[in-house]
Amino acid sequence: MMSYNLKGKIALVTGAAKSLGWAMAENLAKQGATVILHYQTSHRLAQNNLKKLKNISPGSFTVRGDLTDEATVKKIFQRLKSLDILINNVGDFFYDEPLKNDFKQFKKVIAGNLESVFLTGKYAVPKMKNKKYARIINFACVGADRLTVRRYTTPYYIAKTGVLMLTEWLAQAVAQSGLTINCISPGVLSSSKYRPKNLLKRQIIQFKEINQAVDFLLDPKTQSVNGANLNVSRGWLPNDC
């Protein structure tokens, strides 16, 4: 149970129309934050979930756009008068044989998972670095901190390893401010379509466990945690993907 609340805080969650993104958005709203729910294509889901959010946090609203397009990202952040929390959840998973990798799909995975984090960071940091309290949480994946070439998911891991590097790079740049920038690396989520052979049933990660990690990084008492990567995987590591 948290010993603080997020009343008065403005939080943007990317890719928040469904799945983990929605679970995090709802969790923030329940703790008092005004939530900006970002989506790109899931319009109906986003609008339905916004209705639920408004019952908890009346000031919440949606923003729509492709976060790999700089002009779009710039417009989204120009719209925000204030921002205290940014959670970068957006990004496509990719799983295929090496020689079957389509270049367009390769670029989409790199852009969606990595370039989006760079662009949101570029426009969020100036709004957040002068605050007494501000948080950016990026999402990588467990195993991304190890330079291992994986048969089916190398493009995805290239992007997520880049997210870890960007997180530490940006964290160093804001080290003297009230802003911290950290990363969460989930294992296999309950919503994941792919289940590795070496995964035990008890190692499947529930959304509530990710929310617990988010809550930890949002806590004002963790101000000294900056540039860190928090694995949430129950000890599971990928070895055959």
C-alpha atoms as one frame of an Amber mdcrd trajectory, in Angstrom:
protein
   0.000   0.000   0.000   1.364   3.392  -0.982   1.988   5.961   1.750   1.352
   8.871  -0.622  -1.129   9.825  -3.311  -0.933  11.359  -6.762  -3.634  13.987
  -6.316  -2.811  17.019  -8.456  -0.322  15.098 -10.613  -0.676  14.912 -14.402
   0.298  11.544 -15.886   0.664  10.555 -19.551   0.601   6.838 -20.359   1.442
   5.888 -23.945  -0.231   2.926 -25.600  -2.889   3.042 -22.904  -6.058   1.960
 -24.695  -5.719  -1.678 -23.683  -3.703  -4.375 -21.939  -0.844  -3.247 -19.667
  -1.109   0.407 -20.701  -4.733   0.566 -19.620  -3.984  -1.258 -16.336  -1.338
   1.342 -15.490  -3.560   4.267 -16.484  -6.393   3.003 -14.298  -4.006   2.431
 -11.389  -2.714   6.015 -11.600  -6.240   7.412 -11.747  -7.267   5.435  -8.666
  -4.364   7.047  -6.823  -5.551  10.546  -7.663  -3.675  11.435 -10.848  -5.243
  13.143 -13.833  -4.448  10.685 -16.599  -3.777  11.443 -20.252  -4.573   8.256
 -22.101  -2.574   8.000 -25.359  -3.527   5.730 -28.236  -2.947   5.519 -31.969
  -5.477   3.163 -33.587  -7.712   1.743 -30.824 -10.174   4.644 -30.844 -13.260
   2.832 -29.556 -11.372   1.149 -26.720  -9.714   4.414 -25.740 -13.011   6.291
 -25.611 -14.719   3.548 -23.606 -11.859   3.486 -21.130 -11.855   7.261 -20.892
 -15.436   7.077 -19.632 -14.235   4.737 -16.881 -11.350   7.051 -16.040 -13.583
  10.087 -15.773 -15.609   8.343 -13.073 -12.396   8.163 -11.055 -10.496  11.200
 -12.297 -12.826  13.712 -14.013 -10.048  15.752 -15.631  -8.602  12.831 -17.590
  -8.571  12.937 -21.394  -7.149  11.179 -24.462  -4.495  12.104 -27.001  -4.040
  10.310 -30.287  -1.036   9.995 -32.565   1.953   8.138 -33.956   4.803   8.579
 -31.465   7.405   7.763 -34.116   6.493  10.966 -35.959   8.228  13.998 -34.461
   5.668  16.551 -35.634   2.906  14.544 -33.973   4.844  14.151 -30.722   5.610
  17.868 -30.676   1.914  18.726 -31.073   0.904  16.364 -28.278   3.369  17.904
 -25.821   2.511  21.444 -26.873  -1.051  20.638 -25.840   0.058  19.707 -22.307
   0.337  22.692 -19.998   1.941  20.564 -17.301   3.268  17.024 -16.903   4.502
  15.204 -13.795   4.593  11.561 -14.875   5.336   9.963 -18.251   5.090   6.212
 -18.759   6.434   5.038 -22.116   4.583   1.801 -22.727   4.037   1.888 -26.502
   5.887  -0.549 -28.792   5.282  -3.597 -31.003   6.550  -7.113 -30.267   8.124
  -8.973 -33.184   8.838 -12.716 -33.495  10.054 -14.371 -36.719  12.881 -16.265
 -38.405  15.867 -14.041 -39.384  15.565 -14.409 -43.160  11.817 -13.820 -43.011
  12.229 -10.389 -41.441  10.532  -7.810 -43.642  12.462  -4.518 -43.609   9.303
  -2.475 -43.059   8.459  -4.612 -40.035  12.035  -4.319 -38.760  11.868  -0.528
 -38.972   8.439  -0.498 -37.332   9.709  -2.458 -34.336  12.785  -0.243 -33.913
  10.791   2.955 -34.309   7.855   1.943 -32.122   9.955   0.700 -29.222  13.027
   2.949 -29.382  12.472   6.084 -31.442   9.211   6.795 -29.619  11.104   6.863
 -26.302  13.641   9.292 -27.714  10.951  11.612 -29.085   8.747  11.635 -26.001
  11.837  12.217 -23.881  12.929  15.088 -26.089   9.670  16.973 -25.542   8.831
  15.791 -22.019  12.120  16.525 -20.246  12.001  20.327 -20.735   8.509  20.359
 -19.184   9.527  18.182 -16.254  13.138  18.821 -15.256  12.461  21.994 -13.253
   9.793  20.406 -11.066  10.422  19.336  -7.472   8.850  15.990  -8.350   8.662
  14.361 -11.792   9.007  10.823 -13.104   9.613   9.150 -16.469   9.316   5.368
 -16.621  10.342   3.588 -19.809   9.660  -0.046 -20.678  12.285  -2.478 -21.940
  12.135  -6.251 -21.387  13.981  -8.766 -19.261  17.201  -9.887 -20.964  17.659
  -6.635 -22.892  20.663  -5.804 -20.698  22.531  -8.817 -22.111  24.114  -8.728
 -25.551  22.753 -12.065 -26.684  21.689 -12.645 -30.282  18.294 -14.311 -30.158
  17.025 -16.387 -33.067  13.474 -15.039 -33.338  13.390 -11.693 -31.530  16.665
  -9.875 -32.248  15.029  -6.746 -33.772  12.852  -6.408 -30.672  15.839  -6.826
 -28.352  17.902  -4.344 -30.366  15.192  -1.781 -29.679  14.768  -2.644 -26.003
  18.518  -2.608 -25.353  18.473   0.855 -26.900  15.709   1.857 -24.476  17.935
   0.885 -21.554  20.780   2.978 -22.952  18.509   5.968 -23.615  17.126   5.734
 -20.090  20.552   5.904 -18.491  21.707   8.626 -20.895  18.727  10.867 -20.139
  18.912  10.125 -16.416  22.466  11.436 -16.323  21.360  14.603 -18.088  18.697
  15.390 -15.445  20.605  14.161 -12.405  20.583  17.581 -10.699  16.824  18.073
 -11.092  13.686  16.719  -9.438  13.108  14.440 -12.424  14.089  10.786 -12.342
  14.125   8.523 -15.396  14.056   4.774 -14.880  13.144   1.599 -16.724  11.004
  -1.450 -15.991  11.799  -4.708 -17.785   8.910  -7.183 -17.582   9.198 -10.870
 -18.186   6.344 -12.692 -19.914   3.061 -10.941 -19.172  -0.319 -12.604 -18.732
  -1.350 -10.886 -21.987   1.645 -12.138 -23.985   0.782 -14.206 -27.058   4.152
 -16.018 -27.042   5.050 -18.323 -24.156   8.680 -19.552 -24.154   9.341 -23.239
 -23.498  11.431 -22.574 -20.390   8.728 -20.491 -18.700   7.077 -21.832 -15.559
   3.407 -21.048 -14.951   4.249 -19.206 -11.716   6.645 -16.948 -13.651   3.866
 -15.337 -15.725   3.695 -11.694 -14.678   0.353 -10.117 -13.832  -0.436  -6.454
 -14.495  -0.766  -5.781 -10.772   2.894  -6.767 -10.337   3.950  -4.215 -12.933
   1.810  -1.622 -11.166   3.665  -2.395  -7.940   6.965  -1.689  -9.696   5.561
   1.541 -11.131   4.367   2.588  -7.667   7.848   1.976  -6.272   9.474   4.241
  -8.859   6.807   6.922  -8.363   7.326   7.055  -4.606   8.938  10.359  -3.516
  11.177   8.280  -1.229  12.872   6.722  -4.281  14.225  10.054  -5.563  17.759
   8.637  -5.484  16.784   5.851  -7.895  17.658   7.337 -11.285  18.851   5.572
 -14.432  17.950   2.168 -13.005  16.455  -0.890 -14.678  13.990  -2.937 -12.635
  13.424  -6.521 -13.785   9.952  -7.899 -13.043  10.141 -11.511 -14.178  10.196
 -13.818 -11.122  13.730 -14.785 -12.107  12.856 -15.881 -15.646  15.385 -15.118
 -18.386  14.921 -15.766 -22.122  17.226 -18.363 -23.644  15.463 -19.733 -26.714
  13.830 -16.729 -28.377
